[in-house]
């Protein structure tokens, strides 16, 4: 196998797994509220930035990552309570939550630029360095890519088992089908919605740390393009499907890297949105999604 092609394929699979993680976070809030948190890109940036800052104070990298994830989880709770919930109450079913979540994300990005600076900062090595490789069939494989891929896929599969095999997972599924009926049956809908935003934010934080580990740097603009690519992955795979998020993320990641390697890096993101337009035209519900049936 051509070395260049193999390296692009591995990079695409690893980055695509992170796109899938972002898509899963978007799916989670879509299940419970039929909304998407477009401020997730800024949460990714903030988690990676805070990890750098906490680590620079002398704490272990593990504690830095965990502390940053706690902060973004709290911000997820804030987003649900003060940006999404009021928008849903006052907008009468319109798309006001899009503006509110985007606005909060831009606010976080501006605050990060003001207090942390607008220049990119080096991200510390969490597990392996960029120079750590293993050789498989004569091909050099970055251990960073393998760790990123393993963590992202493990989290997605664990989440799928949580949804299918646990009581709380079934409750989330019930809320996604009919929140009013779920409330009548005694399911704590409000707590589930709040928890979905917190968990979605944690997934965004993990994705931010993984991408920063691959890229090696992080800056206030980090994350905006990534959440758009995660959205493309969610739509391609089918909104509301965990396995669809994984398939869509891998598809976007691999095709983008191959186009960037053989055509132009400037076309990487463009091809993702071309795929989105094609998918909406051919199969609007996505690869694993189901056509939505409106209640009479």
KELUMVO-233527 format. One record per residue: z, x, y of N, C-alpha, C in turn; residue number from 1. Coordinates in Angstrom, 3 decimals, always signed. Layout:
N
- Z;X;Y;Z;X;Y;Z;X;Y;NUM
...
***
This chain:
296
- +0.000;+0.850;-1.203;+0.000;+0.000;+0.000;+0.000;+0.879;+1.244;1
- -0.768;+0.507;+2.245;-0.844;+1.261;+3.487;+0.532;+1.331;+4.152;2
- +0.945;+2.555;+4.550;+2.286;+2.739;+5.137;+2.465;+1.924;+6.404;3
- +1.428;+1.907;+7.235;+1.530;+1.180;+8.498;+1.686;-0.321;+8.251;4
- +0.889;-0.844;+7.339;+0.984;-2.269;+7.007;+2.366;-2.596;+6.437;5
- +2.863;-1.738;+5.557;+4.168;-1.984;+4.943;+5.275;-1.986;+5.990;6
- +5.227;-1.058;+6.939;+6.258;-1.003;+7.978;+6.208;-2.241;+8.866;7
- +4.988;-2.694;+9.183;+4.859;-3.915;+9.982;+5.370;-5.130;+9.214;8
- +5.071;-5.170;+7.915;+5.511;-6.293;+7.090;+7.033;-6.352;+7.017;9
- +7.677;-5.204;+6.807;+9.140;-5.167;+6.731;+9.767;-5.543;+8.068;10
- +9.197;-5.009;+9.163;+9.721;-5.350;+10.490;+9.563;-6.842;+10.754;11
- +8.410;-7.411;+10.367;+8.181;-8.838;+10.582;+9.129;-9.704;+9.783;12
- +9.403;-9.326;+8.534;+10.330;-10.100;+7.706;+11.746;-10.040;+8.269;13
- +12.178;-8.853;+8.691;+13.535;-8.697;+9.223;+13.713;-9.462;+10.530;14
- +12.773;-9.278;+11.459;+12.854;-9.989;+12.740;+12.674;-11.484;+12.520;15
- +11.785;-11.859;+11.593;+11.585;-13.268;+11.294;+12.830;-13.931;+10.754;16
- +13.635;-13.191;+9.978;+14.889;-13.742;+9.475;+15.848;-14.042;+10.628;17
- +15.808;-13.204;+11.664;+16.652;-13.468;+12.838;+16.127;-14.677;+13.617;18
- +14.800;-14.798;+13.731;+14.230;-16.000;+14.341;+14.690;-17.245;+13.579;19
- +14.750;-17.128;+12.254;+15.202;-18.253;+11.433;+16.653;-18.589;+11.726;20
- +17.464;-17.564;+11.978;+18.875;-17.795;+12.314;+18.994;-18.546;+13.640;21
- +18.161;-18.169;+14.603;+18.142;-18.879;+15.887;+17.687;-20.322;+15.680;22
- +16.646;-20.505;+14.869;+16.141;-21.849;+14.578;+17.204;-22.700;+13.904;23
- +18.001;-22.087;+13.026;+19.071;-22.823;+12.352;+20.106;-23.316;+13.357;24
- +20.436;-22.463;+14.338;+21.370;-22.889;+15.387;+20.822;-24.046;+16.202;25
- +19.531;-24.016;+16.503;+18.905;-25.123;+17.218;+18.917;-26.391;+16.364;26
- +18.649;-26.229;+15.077;+18.672;-27.382;+14.164;+20.039;-28.039;+14.106;27
- +21.077;-27.230;+14.159;+22.432;-27.752;+14.002;+22.787;-28.755;+15.095;28
- +22.463;-28.435;+16.346;+22.743;-29.390;+17.416;+21.747;-30.546;+17.402;29
- +20.556;-30.285;+16.885;+19.582;-31.364;+16.764;+20.059;-32.413;+15.758;30
- +20.681;-31.966;+14.669;+21.210;-32.897;+13.675;+22.243;-33.841;+14.276;31
- +23.160;-33.301;+15.059;+24.301;-34.101;+15.504;+24.046;-34.869;+16.797;32
- +23.187;-34.346;+17.674;+23.000;-35.011;+18.975;+21.542;-35.249;+19.339;33
- +20.605;-34.787;+18.497;+19.169;-34.837;+18.807;+18.849;-34.093;+20.101;34
- +19.626;-33.031;+20.352;+19.367;-32.166;+21.500;+19.250;-30.723;+21.024;35
- +18.693;-29.875;+21.872;+18.570;-28.442;+21.593;+19.225;-27.671;+22.730;36
- +19.997;-26.665;+22.382;+20.642;-25.835;+23.391;+19.710;-24.694;+23.785;37
- +18.941;-24.897;+24.859;+18.008;-23.866;+25.304;+18.713;-22.735;+26.053;38
- +20.033;-22.816;+26.178;+20.798;-21.705;+26.728;+21.202;-20.694;+25.669;39
- +20.737;-20.894;+24.432;+21.121;-19.988;+23.355;+20.666;-18.559;+23.595;40
- +19.549;-18.382;+24.264;+19.074;-17.030;+24.546;+20.079;-16.245;+25.359;41
- +20.695;-16.901;+26.341;+21.703;-16.225;+27.160;+22.975;-15.965;+26.372;42
- +23.304;-16.843;+25.428;+24.461;-16.594;+24.569;+24.216;-15.380;+23.678;43
- +22.991;-15.222;+23.199;+22.634;-14.032;+22.423;+22.829;-12.772;+23.262;44
- +22.328;-12.825;+24.485;+22.459;-11.684;+25.388;+23.921;-11.381;+25.672;45
- +24.699;-12.427;+25.967;+26.096;-12.221;+26.348;+26.897;-11.633;+25.188;46
- +26.638;-12.119;+23.974;+27.362;-11.601;+22.815;+27.072;-10.116;+22.609;47
- +25.793;-9.745;+22.726;+25.433;-8.332;+22.565;+26.016;-7.486;+23.697;48
- +25.971;-7.998;+24.933;+26.518;-7.283;+26.084;+28.022;-7.075;+25.940;49
- +28.733;-8.143;+25.565;+30.183;-8.041;+25.412;+30.555;-7.075;+24.294;50
- +29.740;-7.045;+23.235;+29.988;-6.095;+22.156;+29.935;-4.658;+22.674;51
- +28.932;-4.372;+23.514;+28.809;-3.032;+24.099;+30.018;-2.709;+24.969;52
- +30.434;-3.675;+25.807;+31.533;-3.435;+26.742;+32.853;-3.247;+26.001;53
- +33.129;-4.120;+25.030;+34.393;-4.010;+24.282;+34.420;-2.715;+23.482;54
- +33.299;-2.348;+22.886;+33.229;-1.119;+22.099;+33.448;+0.106;+22.989;55
- +32.951;+0.036;+24.228;+33.106;+1.171;+25.147;+34.553;+1.392;+25.570;56
- +35.407;+0.365;+25.336;+36.820;+0.500;+25.670;+37.623;+1.165;+24.547;57
- +36.951;+1.552;+23.492;+37.618;+2.284;+22.429;+37.967;+1.478;+21.195;58
- +37.624;+0.190;+21.189;+37.916;-0.635;+20.020;+36.850;-0.433;+18.947;59
- +37.210;-0.766;+17.714;+36.255;-0.644;+16.611;+35.101;-1.608;+16.814;60
- +33.925;-1.245;+16.307;+32.731;-2.069;+16.501;+32.905;-3.448;+15.863;61
- +33.633;-3.511;+14.736;+33.860;-4.809;+14.088;+34.663;-5.731;+14.989;62
- +35.727;-5.206;+15.594;+36.537;-6.013;+16.507;+35.732;-6.417;+17.737;63
- +34.862;-5.536;+18.199;+34.022;-5.846;+19.356;+33.089;-7.015;+19.051;64
- +32.480;-7.000;+17.860;+31.579;-8.085;+17.474;+32.337;-9.393;+17.313;65
- +33.487;-9.349;+16.622;+34.271;-10.568;+16.399;+34.761;-11.153;+17.723;66
- +35.252;-10.294;+18.609;+35.717;-10.772;+19.914;+34.603;-11.419;+20.718;67
- +33.416;-10.838;+20.662;+32.269;-11.403;+21.379;+31.860;-12.752;+20.797;68
- +31.925;-12.881;+19.475;+31.582;-14.152;+18.832;+32.580;-15.243;+19.207;69
- +33.847;-14.885;+19.368;+34.856;-15.866;+19.794;+34.534;-16.378;+21.204;70
- +34.108;-15.474;+22.066;+33.766;-15.869;+23.446;+32.577;-16.824;+23.460;71
- +31.525;-16.510;+22.713;+30.345;-17.384;+22.731;+30.638;-18.720;+22.039;72
- +31.551;-18.728;+21.064;+31.949;-19.993;+20.442;+32.637;-20.892;+21.472;73
- +33.501;-20.295;+22.301;+34.160;-21.057;+23.359;+33.141;-21.566;+24.379;74
- +32.134;-20.761;+24.678;+31.085;-21.201;+25.600;+30.255;-22.325;+24.991;75
- +30.070;-22.306;+23.675;+29.382;-23.414;+23.015;+30.134;-24.717;+23.193;76
- +31.456;-24.658;+23.094;+32.281;-25.838;+23.330;+32.137;-26.313;+24.774;77
- +32.095;-25.360;+25.712;+31.926;-25.709;+27.125;+30.570;-26.369;+27.358;78
- +29.521;-25.828;+26.735;+28.178;-26.384;+26.914;+28.121;-27.830;+26.451;79
- +28.706;-28.114;+25.285;+28.686;-29.483;+24.781;+29.459;-30.415;+25.709;80
- +30.630;-29.975;+26.133;+31.507;-30.853;+26.921;+31.020;-31.070;+28.341;81
- +30.460;-30.036;+28.980;+30.182;-30.131;+30.404;+28.712;-30.116;+30.779;82
- +27.817;-29.848;+29.850;+26.388;-29.887;+30.182;+25.626;-30.921;+29.369;83
- +25.871;-30.970;+28.059;+25.108;-31.885;+27.209;+25.692;-33.293;+27.234;84
- +27.008;-33.427;+27.035;+27.618;-34.761;+26.958;+27.409;-35.570;+28.241;85
- +27.654;-35.007;+29.433;+27.384;-35.793;+30.648;+25.910;-36.169;+30.800;86
- +25.016;-35.256;+30.404;+23.585;-35.547;+30.515;+23.195;-36.699;+29.598;87
- +23.742;-36.720;+28.387;+23.428;-37.797;+27.456;+23.988;-39.131;+27.933;88
- +25.158;-39.100;+28.567;+25.772;-40.343;+29.044;+25.036;-40.931;+30.238;89
- +24.567;-40.056;+31.118;+24.003;-40.543;+32.379;+22.492;-40.720;+32.358;90
- +21.816;-40.050;+31.385;+20.358;-40.045;+31.452;+19.721;-41.207;+30.704;91
- +20.513;-41.944;+29.927;+19.976;-43.105;+29.220;+18.866;-42.752;+28.249;92
- +19.034;-41.620;+27.532;+18.047;-41.247;+26.530;+16.939;-40.348;+27.046;93
- +16.985;-39.935;+28.310;+15.960;-39.039;+28.837;+16.295;-37.598;+28.459;94
- +15.570;-36.645;+29.018;+15.683;-35.249;+28.611;+16.495;-34.425;+29.606;95
- +17.505;-35.009;+30.225;+18.307;-34.277;+31.192;+19.020;-33.082;+30.592;96
- +19.326;-33.140;+29.290;+20.022;-32.029;+28.636;+19.172;-30.760;+28.611;97
- +17.847;-30.907;+28.665;+16.981;-29.719;+28.691;+17.256;-28.909;+29.944;98
- +17.290;-29.600;+31.086;+17.531;-28.926;+32.365;+18.940;-28.348;+32.411;99
- +19.925;-29.099;+31.917;+21.313;-28.650;+32.005;+21.565;-27.424;+31.127;100
- +21.025;-27.402;+29.913;+21.246;-26.235;+29.052;+20.458;-25.022;+29.550;101
- +19.228;-25.261;+30.019;+18.462;-24.158;+30.595;+19.157;-23.603;+31.842;102
- +19.657;-24.508;+32.679;+20.346;-24.081;+33.900;+21.580;-23.259;+33.603;103
- +22.350;-23.673;+32.604;+23.541;-22.908;+32.247;+23.158;-21.531;+31.712;104
- +22.072;-21.478;+30.940;+21.610;-20.191;+30.436;+21.175;-19.257;+31.553;105
- +20.462;-19.791;+32.534;+20.037;-18.977;+33.675;+21.254;-18.508;+34.480;106
- +22.264;-19.378;+34.602;+23.508;-19.001;+35.283;+24.181;-17.819;+34.576;107
- +24.278;-17.887;+33.242;+24.874;-16.779;+32.483;+24.073;-15.492;+32.668;108
- +22.755;-15.625;+32.670;+21.901;-14.455;+32.849;+22.126;-13.829;+34.219;109
- +22.247;-14.670;+35.254;+22.497;-14.163;+36.604;+23.846;-13.491;+36.733;110
- +24.875;-14.078;+36.106;+26.216;-13.482;+36.153;+26.236;-12.130;+35.432;111
- +25.506;-12.054;+34.310;+25.444;-10.783;+33.575;+24.765;-9.705;+34.416;112
- +23.688;-10.076;+35.113;+22.986;-9.105;+35.960;+23.869;-8.645;+37.117;113
- +24.673;-9.555;+37.655;+25.521;-9.218;+38.803;+26.664;-8.281;+38.418;114
- +27.335;-8.584;+37.306;+28.545;-7.845;+36.954;+28.304;-6.694;+35.981;115
- +27.237;-6.769;+35.178;+26.976;-5.702;+34.210;+25.785;-4.835;+34.603;116
- +25.030;-5.276;+35.625;+23.853;-4.530;+36.028;+22.611;-5.041;+35.327;117
- +21.456;-4.795;+35.929;+20.200;-5.311;+35.382;+19.499;-4.311;+34.466;118
- +20.040;-3.094;+34.341;+19.407;-2.081;+33.500;+19.809;-2.254;+32.037;119
- +18.923;-1.869;+31.149;+19.219;-1.929;+29.713;+20.274;-0.886;+29.361;120
- +21.182;-1.273;+28.472;+22.218;-0.356;+27.998;+22.054;-0.168;+26.498;121
- +22.456;+0.993;+26.014;+22.315;+1.304;+24.593;+23.288;+0.468;+23.769;122
- +22.791;-0.067;+22.667;+23.637;-0.849;+21.769;+24.130;+0.060;+20.646;123
- +25.424;+0.016;+20.336;+25.954;+0.933;+19.310;+25.479;+0.569;+17.904;124
- +25.510;+1.540;+17.016;+25.160;+1.304;+15.618;+26.304;+0.549;+14.943;125
- +25.984;-0.613;+14.373;+27.010;-1.428;+13.736;+27.284;-0.939;+12.319;126
- +26.245;-0.742;+11.529;+26.421;-0.291;+10.148;+25.690;+1.029;+9.923;127
- +24.361;+1.019;+10.105;+23.556;+2.216;+9.901;+22.893;+2.613;+11.214;128
- +22.424;+3.851;+11.280;+21.691;+4.317;+12.446;+20.195;+4.134;+12.216;129
- +19.419;+4.334;+13.270;+17.967;+4.189;+13.159;+17.355;+5.279;+12.284;130
- +18.108;+6.336;+11.991;+17.582;+7.432;+11.173;+17.900;+7.265;+9.686;131
- +18.612;+6.204;+9.316;+18.985;+5.995;+7.914;+17.878;+5.245;+7.175;132
- +17.355;+5.872;+6.121;+16.262;+5.275;+5.347;+16.564;+5.370;+3.859;133
- +15.903;+4.520;+3.100;+15.852;+4.672;+1.644;+14.373;+4.716;+1.258;134
- +14.092;+5.307;+0.118;+12.712;+5.411;-0.351;+12.515;+4.505;-1.554;135
- +11.540;+3.606;-1.460;+11.210;+2.689;-2.550;+9.713;+2.814;-2.830;136
- +9.367;+3.279;-4.035;+7.965;+3.459;-4.427;+7.196;+4.307;-3.408;137
- +7.889;+5.322;-2.904;+7.245;+6.232;-1.973;+7.200;+5.745;-0.532;138
- +7.759;+4.553;-0.272;+7.761;+4.000;+1.084;+9.152;+4.156;+1.697;139
- +9.202;+4.603;+2.959;+10.476;+4.727;+3.670;+10.852;+3.373;+4.273;140
- +12.061;+2.920;+3.943;+12.530;+1.618;+4.411;+13.794;+1.823;+5.229;141
- +13.801;+1.314;+6.453;+14.961;+1.434;+7.328;+16.123;+0.601;+6.796;142
- +17.284;+1.221;+6.672;+18.462;+0.492;+6.219;+18.906;-0.553;+7.252;143
- +18.640;-0.286;+8.527;+18.954;-1.286;+9.555;+18.181;-2.565;+9.306;144
- +16.889;-2.450;+9.013;+16.075;-3.630;+8.734;+16.593;-4.376;+7.509;145
- +16.979;-3.640;+6.486;+17.474;-4.271;+5.262;+18.785;-5.014;+5.514;146
- +19.679;-4.417;+6.302;+20.955;-5.073;+6.607;+20.730;-6.326;+7.431;147
- +19.874;-6.232;+8.437;+19.567;-7.402;+9.277;+18.998;-8.528;+8.425;148
- +18.057;-8.194;+7.547;+17.448;-9.190;+6.672;+18.491;-9.814;+5.747;149
- +19.332;-8.978;+5.143;+20.330;-9.476;+4.198;+21.345;-10.388;+4.888;150
- +21.829;-9.994;+6.062;+22.824;-10.807;+6.776;+22.233;-12.145;+7.194;151
- +21.025;-12.125;+7.754;+20.407;-13.363;+8.231;+20.143;-14.327;+7.078;152
- +19.556;-13.828;+5.987;+19.245;-14.702;+4.849;+20.526;-15.217;+4.202;153
- +21.544;-14.360;+4.088;+22.815;-14.783;+3.486;+23.457;-15.904;+4.303;154
- +23.434;-15.786;+5.620;+24.016;-16.829;+6.470;+23.250;-18.140;+6.338;155
- +21.934;-18.072;+6.278;+21.133;-19.289;+6.157;+21.385;-19.976;+4.816;156
- +21.429;-19.202;+3.736;+21.677;-19.791;+2.423;+23.097;-20.338;+2.318;157
- +24.071;-19.628;+2.907;+25.444;-20.121;+2.901;+25.550;-21.432;+3.670;158
- +24.820;-21.517;+4.781;+24.854;-22.750;+5.562;+24.218;-23.900;+4.790;159
- +23.138;-23.608;+4.068;+22.497;-24.642;+3.270;+23.442;-25.151;+2.174;160
- +24.192;-24.251;+1.541;+25.181;-24.662;+0.540;+26.299;-25.477;+1.181;161
- +26.703;-25.091;+2.391;+27.737;-25.832;+3.116;+27.296;-27.268;+3.378;162
- +26.069;-27.438;+3.797;+25.568;-28.775;+4.099;+25.447;-29.624;+2.842;163
- +25.025;-29.012;+1.755;+24.745;-29.772;+0.533;+25.975;-30.009;-0.337;164
- +26.947;-29.069;-0.301;+28.009;-29.104;-1.298;+29.398;-29.425;-0.758;165
- +29.599;-29.504;+0.551;+30.935;-29.740;+1.081;+31.023;-31.109;+1.753;166
- +32.251;-31.593;+1.885;+32.490;-32.886;+2.529;+32.054;-32.853;+3.986;167
- +32.395;-31.746;+4.665;+32.018;-31.653;+6.074;+30.499;-31.570;+6.234;168
- +29.841;-30.913;+5.296;+28.388;-30.859;+5.339;+27.771;-32.238;+5.174;169
- +28.324;-33.026;+4.266;+27.839;-34.387;+4.084;+28.104;-35.248;+5.320;170
- +29.226;-34.952;+5.983;+29.544;-35.691;+7.212;+28.518;-35.371;+8.300;171
- +28.130;-34.093;+8.408;+27.098;-33.717;+9.374;+25.788;-34.428;+9.053;172
- +25.461;-34.501;+7.767;+24.242;-35.192;+7.349;+24.309;-36.671;+7.713;173
- +25.483;-37.279;+7.535;+25.650;-38.697;+7.873;+25.481;-38.927;+9.367;174
- +26.048;-38.030;+10.171;+25.929;-38.156;+11.628;+24.472;-38.005;+12.048;175
- +23.735;-37.113;+11.380;+22.325;-36.914;+11.735;+21.494;-38.162;+11.446;176
- +21.889;-38.930;+10.421;+21.144;-40.130;+10.062;+21.473;-41.304;+10.972;177
- +22.775;-41.530;+11.216;+23.189;-42.670;+12.039;+24.599;-42.420;+12.561;178
- +24.730;-41.848;+13.760;+26.061;-41.524;+14.284;+26.953;-42.742;+14.492;179
- +26.360;-43.874;+14.849;+27.176;-45.071;+15.070;+27.786;-45.570;+13.760;180
- +26.985;-45.587;+12.698;+27.500;-45.997;+11.393;+28.530;-44.996;+10.880;181
- +28.277;-43.696;+11.125;+29.231;-42.669;+10.701;+30.575;-42.854;+11.394;182
- +30.551;-43.227;+12.666;+31.784;-43.467;+13.412;+32.547;-44.661;+12.849;183
- +31.818;-45.723;+12.500;+32.443;-46.906;+11.915;+33.115;-46.575;+10.583;184
- +32.525;-45.650;+9.832;+33.062;-45.273;+8.532;+34.208;-44.270;+8.619;185
- +34.621;-43.940;+9.831;+35.786;-43.076;+10.016;+35.483;-41.594;+10.131;186
- +34.224;-41.227;+10.208;+33.869;-39.812;+10.370;+34.135;-39.393;+11.813;187
- +34.837;-38.263;+12.026;+35.132;-37.811;+13.405;+33.885;-37.255;+14.087;188
- +33.041;-38.143;+14.576;+31.743;-37.753;+15.116;+31.891;-36.788;+16.286;189
- +32.823;-37.067;+17.196;+32.978;-36.216;+18.367;+33.359;-34.794;+17.985;190
- +34.269;-34.657;+17.020;+34.669;-33.317;+16.585;+33.524;-32.593;+15.872;191
- +32.736;-33.330;+15.114;+31.590;-32.724;+14.445;+30.563;-32.222;+15.455;192
- +30.326;-33.012;+16.493;+29.376;-32.594;+17.526;+29.872;-31.339;+18.227;193
- +31.162;-31.332;+18.582;+31.741;-30.158;+19.232;+31.649;-28.936;+18.322;194
- +31.972;-29.136;+17.056;+31.888;-28.032;+16.105;+30.468;-27.533;+15.906;195
- +29.499;-28.442;+15.960;+28.108;-28.033;+15.787;+27.663;-27.129;+16.928;196
- +28.098;-27.410;+18.140;+27.725;-26.561;+19.271;+28.422;-25.206;+19.195;197
- +29.673;-25.204;+18.734;+30.379;-23.931;+18.584;+29.727;-23.071;+17.503;198
- +29.414;-23.672;+16.352;+28.782;-22.922;+15.271;+27.382;-22.478;+15.654;199
- +26.656;-23.327;+16.367;+25.320;-22.965;+16.837;+25.387;-21.748;+17.762;200
- +26.407;-21.712;+18.612;+26.580;-20.580;+19.524;+26.941;-19.308;+18.771;201
- +27.762;-19.445;+17.724;+28.111;-18.279;+16.899;+26.867;-17.721;+16.211;202
- +26.022;-18.617;+15.680;+24.776;-18.163;+15.056;+23.896;-17.439;+16.069;203
- +23.854;-17.955;+17.301;+23.089;-17.279;+18.348;+23.671;-15.898;+18.629;204
- +25.007;-15.803;+18.667;+25.651;-14.510;+18.894;+25.334;-13.515;+17.795;205
- +25.395;-13.962;+16.545;+25.057;-13.084;+15.420;+23.603;-12.622;+15.534;206
- +22.710;-13.553;+15.863;+21.301;-13.195;+16.025;+21.130;-12.172;+17.142;207
- +21.867;-12.325;+18.230;+21.782;-11.371;+19.325;+22.217;-9.974;+18.909;208
- +23.304;-9.892;+18.152;+23.791;-8.593;+17.677;+22.779;-7.963;+16.724;209
- +22.191;-8.763;+15.833;+21.228;-8.228;+14.869;+19.971;-7.701;+15.559;210
- +19.441;-8.473;+16.511;+18.239;-8.038;+17.227;+18.530;-6.801;+18.076;211
- +19.702;-6.778;+18.727;+20.062;-5.613;+19.534;+20.226;-4.376;+18.657;212
- +20.703;-4.574;+17.418;+20.826;-3.460;+16.484;+19.459;-2.854;+16.167;213
- +18.455;-3.722;+16.011;+17.102;-3.228;+15.727;+16.487;-2.575;+16.963;214
- +16.595;-3.265;+18.109;+15.962;-2.760;+19.326;+16.666;-1.561;+19.928;215
- +17.992;-1.485;+19.752;+18.744;-0.346;+20.262;+19.265;-0.501;+21.670;216
- +18.785;-1.527;+22.412;+19.252;-1.749;+23.783;+19.430;-3.240;+24.038;217
- +20.137;-3.548;+25.123;+20.315;-4.934;+25.544;+20.389;-4.975;+27.063;218
- +19.821;-6.022;+27.668;+19.841;-6.192;+29.119;+19.973;-7.675;+29.430;219
- +20.210;-8.066;+30.693;+20.419;-9.480;+31.019;+19.250;-10.394;+30.672;220
- +18.026;-9.856;+30.636;+16.863;-10.682;+30.286;+16.699;-10.830;+28.784;221
- +17.483;-10.114;+28.041;+17.429;-10.149;+26.576;+17.773;-11.550;+26.079;222
- +16.959;-12.096;+25.219;+17.288;-13.369;+24.588;+16.399;-14.529;+24.964;223
- +15.811;-14.526;+26.153;+15.032;-15.693;+26.580;+13.795;-15.878;+25.706;224
- +13.040;-14.801;+25.516;+11.850;-14.890;+24.655;+12.238;-15.198;+23.211;225
- +13.382;-14.667;+22.801;+13.812;-14.844;+21.418;+14.119;-16.301;+21.098;226
- +14.765;-16.995;+22.028;+15.091;-18.396;+21.754;+13.820;-19.245;+21.728;227
- +12.811;-18.879;+22.496;+11.531;-19.584;+22.432;+10.864;-19.378;+21.076;228
- +10.941;-18.144;+20.563;+10.366;-17.871;+19.243;+11.169;-18.574;+18.147;229
- +12.479;-18.676;+18.345;+13.298;-19.437;+17.406;+12.942;-20.915;+17.420;230
- +12.632;-21.420;+18.604;+12.201;-22.821;+18.725;+10.874;-23.037;+17.996;231
- +9.945;-22.090;+18.162;+8.665;-22.176;+17.453;+8.905;-22.189;+15.945;232
- +9.806;-21.317;+15.474;+10.119;-21.259;+14.044;+10.706;-22.579;+13.556;233
- +11.588;-23.196;+14.365;+12.204;-24.470;+13.974;+11.160;-25.569;+13.862;234
- +10.230;-25.618;+14.815;+9.198;-26.654;+14.790;+8.225;-26.423;+13.640;235
- +7.838;-25.167;+13.419;+6.920;-24.860;+12.313;+7.529;-25.234;+10.969;236
- +8.807;-24.895;+10.792;+9.456;-25.183;+9.520;+9.819;-26.636;+9.348;237
- +10.019;-27.332;+10.466;+10.429;-28.729;+10.421;+11.817;-28.882;+11.003;238
- +11.948;-29.591;+12.117;+13.250;-29.762;+12.760;+14.220;-30.442;+11.794;239
- +15.402;-29.839;+11.654;+16.414;-30.410;+10.790;+16.423;-29.835;+9.391;240
- +15.546;-28.881;+9.079;+15.479;-28.306;+7.745;+15.907;-26.843;+7.791;241
- +16.957;-26.491;+7.028;+17.418;-25.101;+6.983;+16.389;-24.204;+6.316;242
- +15.859;-24.642;+5.184;+14.837;-23.855;+4.501;+13.562;-23.777;+5.336;243
- +13.275;-24.849;+6.078;+12.136;-24.823;+6.981;+12.324;-23.801;+8.086;244
- +13.570;-23.680;+8.580;+13.864;-22.672;+9.603;+13.604;-21.275;+9.064;245
- +14.009;-21.034;+7.807;+13.780;-19.725;+7.199;+12.288;-19.458;+7.035;246
- +11.562;-20.449;+6.514;+10.117;-20.270;+6.311;+9.389;-20.085;+7.637;247
- +9.737;-20.909;+8.630;+9.097;-20.797;+9.936;+9.401;-19.474;+10.610;248
- +10.661;-19.015;+10.499;+11.024;-17.741;+11.100;+10.280;-16.575;+10.484;249
- +10.205;-16.553;+9.152;+9.487;-15.476;+8.472;+8.004;-15.498;+8.817;250
- +7.429;-16.701;+8.894;+6.017;-16.829;+9.228;+5.737;-16.298;+10.634;251
- +6.560;-16.708;+11.593;+6.373;-16.249;+12.975;+6.578;-14.739;+13.069;252
- +7.624;-14.227;+12.412;+7.921;-12.807;+12.487;+6.825;-11.938;+11.904;253
- +6.354;-12.266;+10.710;+5.344;-11.446;+10.037;+4.016;-11.488;+10.784;254
- +3.554;-12.692;+11.143;+2.262;-12.796;+11.829;+2.310;-12.110;+13.193;255
- +3.430;-12.271;+13.914;+3.553;-11.641;+15.238;+3.494;-10.124;+15.125;256
- +4.206;-9.552;+14.151;+4.211;-8.095;+14.005;+2.848;-7.570;+13.547;257
- +2.175;-8.296;+12.663;+0.856;-7.855;+12.220;-0.150;-7.898;+13.371;258
- -0.088;-8.970;+14.165;-0.982;-9.058;+15.328;-0.653;-7.956;+16.328;259
- +0.646;-7.722;+16.565;+1.041;-6.667;+17.493;+0.615;-5.293;+17.030;260
- +0.622;-5.064;+15.711;+0.262;-3.752;+15.192;-1.230;-3.508;+15.131;261
- -1.991;-4.533;+14.771;-3.430;-4.348;+14.561;-4.294;-4.809;+15.740;262
- -3.738;-5.666;+16.594;-4.519;-6.165;+17.741;-3.938;-5.618;+19.040;263
- -2.802;-6.179;+19.457;-2.150;-5.742;+20.694;-0.727;-6.296;+20.727;264
- +0.204;-5.476;+21.199;+1.584;-5.949;+21.325;+1.691;-7.071;+22.362;265
- +0.747;-7.105;+23.300;+0.758;-8.168;+24.308;+0.456;-9.528;+23.690;266
- -0.155;-9.535;+22.504;-0.523;-10.801;+21.871;+0.531;-11.301;+20.883;267
- +1.635;-10.554;+20.699;+2.643;-10.929;+19.706;+3.196;-12.328;+19.950;268
- +3.649;-12.578;+21.167;+4.244;-13.872;+21.468;+3.185;-14.960;+21.586;269
- +2.013;-14.589;+22.061;+0.947;-15.578;+22.206;+0.535;-16.182;+20.882;270
- +0.494;-15.367;+19.837;+0.083;-15.891;+18.532;+1.105;-16.871;+17.988;271
- +2.385;-16.671;+18.338;+3.428;-17.595;+17.892;+3.207;-18.985;+18.477;272
- +2.851;-19.039;+19.751;+2.642;-20.346;+20.375;+1.307;-20.956;+19.947;273
- +0.353;-20.105;+19.582;-0.884;-20.629;+19.004;-0.590;-21.307;+17.668;274
- +0.293;-20.705;+16.873;+0.719;-21.319;+15.620;+1.420;-22.646;+15.871;275
- +2.231;-22.691;+16.927;+2.932;-23.928;+17.262;+1.945;-25.044;+17.584;276
- +0.951;-24.746;+18.405;-0.037;-25.768;+18.762;-0.810;-26.239;+17.539;277
- -1.149;-25.298;+16.651;-1.866;-25.661;+15.430;-1.004;-26.547;+14.536;278
- +0.270;-26.197;+14.415;+1.161;-26.977;+13.563;+1.350;-28.385;+14.109;279
- +1.498;-28.514;+15.415;+1.677;-29.837;+16.019;+0.438;-30.704;+15.832;280
- -0.724;-30.053;+15.793;-1.968;-30.813;+15.611;-2.169;-31.227;+14.159;281
- -1.817;-30.333;+13.213;-2.104;-30.586;+11.805;-0.942;-31.292;+11.105;282
- +0.275;-30.813;+11.319;+1.445;-31.372;+10.644;+2.610;-31.396;+11.636;283
- +2.709;-32.432;+12.455;+3.719;-32.474;+13.520;+5.150;-32.368;+13.018;284
- +5.438;-32.839;+11.789;+6.804;-32.793;+11.267;+7.187;-31.425;+10.716;285
- +6.259;-30.468;+10.688;+6.558;-29.137;+10.193;+6.370;-29.012;+8.691;286
- +6.552;-27.786;+8.185;+6.307;-27.511;+6.773;+7.249;-28.277;+5.846;287
- +8.535;-28.333;+6.213;+9.530;-28.971;+5.356;+10.131;-30.220;+5.998;288
- +9.633;-30.613;+7.157;+10.180;-31.776;+7.832;+9.609;-33.074;+7.296;289
- +10.282;-34.152;+7.629;+9.834;-35.472;+7.226;+9.527;-36.304;+8.466;290
- +8.486;-37.126;+8.404;+8.191;-37.974;+9.563;+9.382;-38.870;+9.880;291
- +9.726;-38.942;+11.162;+10.882;-39.740;+11.566;+10.527;-41.210;+11.583;292
- +11.415;-42.013;+11.020;+11.231;-43.451;+10.982;+12.199;-44.115;+11.959;293
- +11.693;-44.824;+12.917;+12.550;-45.469;+13.909;+13.158;-46.737;+13.347;294
- +14.441;-46.965;+13.740;+15.097;-48.182;+13.335;+14.537;-49.386;+14.078;295
- +14.412;-50.481;+13.383;+13.882;-51.684;+14.012;+14.875;-52.244;+14.999;296
***
